[in-house]
């Protein structure tokens, strides 16, 4: 599973980073990003983060 954040849709709310901090982070630009080397399968929270994203900016 390779998560992606659509920065045109992301509003930087931080829900994904709260749910799945091993994979997602809010950077200085105010938007969510996938951390380098993040492993969705090991983190086991990417689907929930994608489901909870209010703008559906996360794709898996």
C-alpha positions, 0 to 999 in steps of 0.5 A, a space after each residue: 500500500 502506497 499512500 498519497 496526499 493530493 495537495 490540491 485537496 488537503 486542507 492541513 487539518 491534521 486528522 491523518 497525522 493524529 490517526 496515523 503519525 507513523 505515516 503522515 505528518 503536517 509540514 511547514 507548508 501546512 499540508 499533510 505529507 507521507 513520511 519518508 520510508 513510511 510503511 502503511 502495512 506495518 502502521 495498520 492505520 492508513 485506511 482509517 486515516 484515508 476514511 476520516 480525511 474530510 476532503 478525501 485527499 488521501 489515496 491508497 
